Amino acid sequence: MKRFLTAIVLCSLFTLPVVGWSAADRDGWRDLSPREKDKIRQNYRRWENLPQQDKEHLREEWDRWQRLPQDRRERLKRRYEEQRDRRRD
């Protein structure tokens, strides 16, 4: 029974990225404005030009962010937005 549950969990983890990619396709590149597309291309060029060690560091940071509980992520986002809004004032 334990192996069965482990297999189900692992299979679901492997299929999550596929589901995410198909959902991203629905968002649609076609639906983006030209300005948004240019911004994405610019960010991709920046990524391509980064040294490998910087890419690894960013991947580690992204993984750390993804491991945070959802409520913690929401609090951090809110705090960041509040600080950004204060700077604008």
C-alpha positions in Angstrom: 0.0 0.0 0.0 2.8 2.4 0.9 4.5 1.7 -2.5 1.2 2.3 -4.3 0.8 5.7 -2.6 4.4 6.7 -3.3 3.9 5.8 -7.0 0.8 7.9 -7.2 2.5 10.9 -5.6 5.5 10.6 -7.9 3.4 10.2 -11.0 1.4 13.3 -10.1 4.5 15.3 -9.4 5.9 14.3 -12.8 2.6 15.3 -14.6 2.2 18.7 -12.9 4.7 20.4 -15.2 2.9 19.1 -18.3 -0.4 20.4 -17.0 1.2 23.7 -16.2 2.7 24.0 -19.7 -0.6 23.2 -21.3 -2.3 25.8 -19.1 0.4 28.3 -20.1 -0.4 27.6 -23.8 -4.0 28.6 -23.1 -2.8 31.9 -21.8 -1.5 32.4 -25.2 1.4 34.2 -26.6 -1.0 35.6 -29.2 -3.0 37.3 -26.4 0.0 39.4 -25.3 0.5 42.9 -26.4 3.5 43.8 -28.5 5.0 45.6 -25.5 4.6 42.5 -23.3 6.2 40.3 -26.0 9.2 42.6 -26.3 9.6 42.5 -22.5 9.6 38.7 -22.5 12.1 38.6 -25.4 14.3 41.1 -23.6 14.3 39.1 -20.4 15.1 35.9 -22.4 18.1 37.6 -24.0 19.3 38.7 -20.5 18.9 35.1 -19.3 20.8 33.8 -22.3 23.7 36.2 -21.6 24.0 35.4 -17.9 27.1 33.4 -16.8 26.2 29.8 -15.9 26.9 30.3 -12.2 24.3 33.2 -12.1 21.8 31.0 -13.8 22.3 28.3 -11.2 21.9 30.8 -8.4 18.7 32.1 -9.9 17.4 28.6 -10.3 18.2 27.9 -6.6 16.4 31.1 -5.6 13.4 30.1 -7.7 13.3 26.6 -6.1 13.5 28.1 -2.6 10.6 30.4 -3.5 8.5 27.5 -4.8 9.1 25.5 -1.6 7.7 28.3 0.6 4.2 27.8 1.9 1.6 29.7 -0.1 0.6 32.0 2.8 4.3 33.0 3.3 4.6 33.8 -0.4 1.5 35.9 -0.3 2.9 37.9 2.7 6.2 38.5 1.0 4.5 39.7 -2.2 2.3 42.0 -0.2 5.2 43.4 1.8 7.2 43.9 -1.5 4.3 45.7 -3.1 3.9 48.0 0.0 7.5 48.9 -0.1 7.4 49.6 -3.8 4.4 51.8 -3.4 6.1 53.8 -0.6 9.1 54.5 -2.8 6.8 55.9 -5.5 5.2 58.4 -3.1 
